[in-house]
């Protein structure tokens, strides 16, 4: 797990540009740093190290060991540069140093992530004649690329973002994993220099950078609570290579459009696997696949811990880890890390302790507070790169910091379960709508009654959700306008100043449970959650792994019948059945859901309304006119109960903080 950076330029750039891009993400890899530079497409590589490069790396007898100290070549003119910050997880020796080369220096890589099946791939590649200097997964990627080209991506099971420079073809190949667990951004400077990075803040160090608000994506964030749903970011001109996409750049022939966007290729499409067995068969297969996913993600040469919220997902991972570590005769006691709350209705401590009691893990707890939230808000916003949706990100931030403080460098987490297993209550409407379309009206009424009994929803609420799932977004928007409820143009947002168009970003026109899962996994939920998880973990030099997003498991679950996931008002049925005998029954049978949350509503309405009001006013003042004074009315109406609580107040507060942190300017104001 690491941080990567690089640039390709037709004109010469100072080598110091790559130092700055890499230094600013030292938090992602404090264990080592390295660089490879090329004066032009025909020159020999110049391999360099810096202050954080260990002495052993300088002495290593491998072709990618650093031989030049960066302070001695600051002004060297170069056209291609790769930079790397290392968080040592697999092969802790100097042989794992990056950038790494292969085949006599033809291929050079800077890479962030883990290929969990690297051992199996390495054995296969050895039978094909490849030899290896290290025990790292990095070298396996290089050998796989040399053997299969871009098709190697389909053989990897893991998370990754990497760039490979082919010195013979004079091209750079960039790729990102299937679900985007690891980030990969690019930006083309005004003079045509192509830059790529793990975090957006790296571009702020490069000559010619101007921070501008992307109006449409800012609108999506503020109004709909959406980020990471397209290849655009909230910074104008900065793009992400989308999950499951790759890019190939030929030296001297890079052509970006007027907005700085380059052509990418989609290498992975999420497709459901066909399953025809019984529910019992599916539960057995689900457990087998999840267990194997956890097994692979325990591969590390450093301590591995896990997040534990007390819910089904994280508890399943902790319990499976517990069994696997016991089978492996692990010497160290398994560690878990949890965020709790002083307010009972937001606290999961009772559920967490149930898992701790059964597994005997070494449990650690943290209690985030509203006071500390605002003390650290600037730092968190800087680490996140873009504004985030709610204060729950602060709870996660505290969990990863707690792990780092206790010597854990790898954490397993439960992201991705709700999206594929119909864990959110928003799936009820899709389930009801499907039964209505099939004219299974008796079954529909039974489902509604069960949902009412278990979750307390009224018949009218269930029928409204059914209608919502049956109607297209355009029809729903029309009905809202007829009723005078125009969510697209809130009074607190100055659209003219922002320069955005009002409207709802429709990702997929389908409204089935499967299409809802597909959207959640590829656009509306998981990309955001993974963005926050990556920044929260890497800010503390901790690698986060997500077993539920093993593509073999996701494709299997997505192909299961709806009733295997949601039926009789019970969510995640296949997980509950598959974890029978693994999870404590009390956890397996629980129907409520919190996760790592903060008592944001209580903080705003009861504990610190004046602080939030003050922070919101500050955000209005910092927004350069994007947020209007009517924003204050929004928080006041929530505090007195005239308007139901939602996180729009936080979005406005964090938007203002973000604009100040990165010195953003409204695009329309730049001449």
C-alpha positions, 0 to 999 in steps of 0.5 A: 500500500503506497502513494504514486505520482508521475508526469509525462511532458513533451518539454523538459521539466525540473526533476524537483516537480516529482519530489514535491508531488511525492512529498505531499503524500508522505503519510501514504508511505512513510517507510520508503521513497523512490524515483525514476527519471528519464531525460527523454524517451531514448535516455537511460533511467536515472534512479533516485532516492530521498531522505526517507529512502532506507540505507538498505535500499541504497545498498541493494544489488538490484537494478532498481535500487537508487543510485542518485540522491535527489538533492543533487539532481534538483534541476535536472531536465526530464520528460518522464518521471515516476515517484513512489512512497512506500508503506511496506506490507509484503516483502519488507526488504529493500527488494520491494523498493519502488519504482521497480523494473523488470526485463532488463529495465524495459518496464518500470512501475509505480504501484499502490495496492495489493494483489492478493493472489500474487503467490498463485500467479507467481507460480504460474509465471515461473512455469512460463519461464519468468524469474523473480528477485523479490517476494513482492506482488509488485514484481508479479504485476510486472511479470504478468504485464510482460507476459499477457499485456493489459489482459493481465488485469483480468487475472488479478484479485486485489486492489490497485492503481499503477502506472507502467512505463514501457521504455521500448514502446515509449508508452505509459499504461495506467490501470485501476482495480475493478471497484476502485478501492485504490484511487488514481487521478490525472490532470493535464496542465495548461502547457500539456504536461500529463500528471497522475497521482494517488491524491488530488492534492499532489497536483497543487504542487505542480507548476501552473496549478489553479484550483477551480470549482467544477460547478456541476459536480459541486451541485451534485454534492450540495444538492444530491449528496453525490461524489465520485459518480463520474470521472470528474471531481469537484476540481475543474480539470481533474479527473479520476480513472474510473474503477475497472478502467485503464489508459494507454499514453504514447509519448508525444501523441497525447491528446486531451479535449478542451476540458483536459479529459483523455481517452480511457478504456473500460476493461472490467464490466460487472456481470452477475454469475448464473446460479441455479441452486437452492437457498441452502446451496447458495448459503454454503457457496456464499460462506465459502467465497467470503471465507476465501476472500478473508483468507487472501486478505490476511496475507501480509508481513505485518499485523492485520486487524479489523474494524468492528462496528457490531453490525452483520458485515464487520462482525462476519469478517472478525469472526471469520478472521478469528477462525482462520487465524486460529487455524494458522496458529497465529501467535499475536492476539487479533485486534479490533477497533471500534467507534462508539458514542456517549449517546445510547441511541447512537452507540453500538458498544453492546453489540461490539462486546457480544462479538468480543466476548465470543472471539476473545479479540483484543478490542480497542474503542474510541469516542469521537466528540463534536469539539474534536471534530471541528478542531481537526476539520481542516486536516481531515478536509485536506486529507480527503481532497474533496468535501464529504457527506457527513460526520460519520467520516470522522468516526472512521478517521478515529478508528484508523488512527486508533489502529495506527496508534496500536501498531496495526498497519493492515485493517479489514473492513466491511464496505460493499456488503450492503450494496450487494446484499440489499442491506439498505432499507431503500431496497424494500421499494425495489423488492415491492415494485418487482412483486407488483410488476409480476402481479404477485399481489398477495406476496406483495401484501405479505412482504409489506406486513412483514416489513411493518412488523419488523421495521415499523414502517406503515403500509402507506410508507411501503406503498409510497416506496413501491410507487417511487421505485416504479416511477422514473426519476423524471416523472417523480421530479415533475410530480414534486414540482406540481406539489411545490417541492422542487428539490432541484433548486433549493433556495440556499444555493445560488445557481447563477453564481455556481454556474451549474444546471439544475437536475438529477444525475440519473445513473441507471434507469432500472429500478430492480433490486439488481440494478439498484445494487449495480448502481450502488456498487459502480456509481452512487455508493461504493465509489464514495465510501471507498474514497473516504476509506482510502483517505481516512486509512492512508492519512494514518499509514494504514492499509484498508482491505475490503473482503466483501468486494472480492469480485468473485463474491460480488458477481456471485451475489449479484446473480442470486434471486432477490428473495435470497437477499431480501424476503419477509422483511429480512435483509441480507438473508444469504449472509445470515444463513451463510454465517450460521454457526460463525456469528453469534445468534444475537448479531445474526438476528439483529435487524437494526443498522448503524455502523460507524456513525456519529450522533450528528443529529444530536450534535446539531439539534441539542449539543452544539447548535450554536457551533454548527450555526456559526460554522455554517455562517462561516461556510456561507462567507467562504463560498464566494456567493455560492451559498446564500444567507438562506442556508441559516434558515435551513439549520434553524428549521431542523433545530426547531423540528420544522424540517426533518434532519438530513446532512445537507447542513454538514455538506454546506459546512464542509463545502466552505471548509474545502474552498478555503483549504484548497484556495478554490476559485469559482470557474466563471471568475477566472479570466 
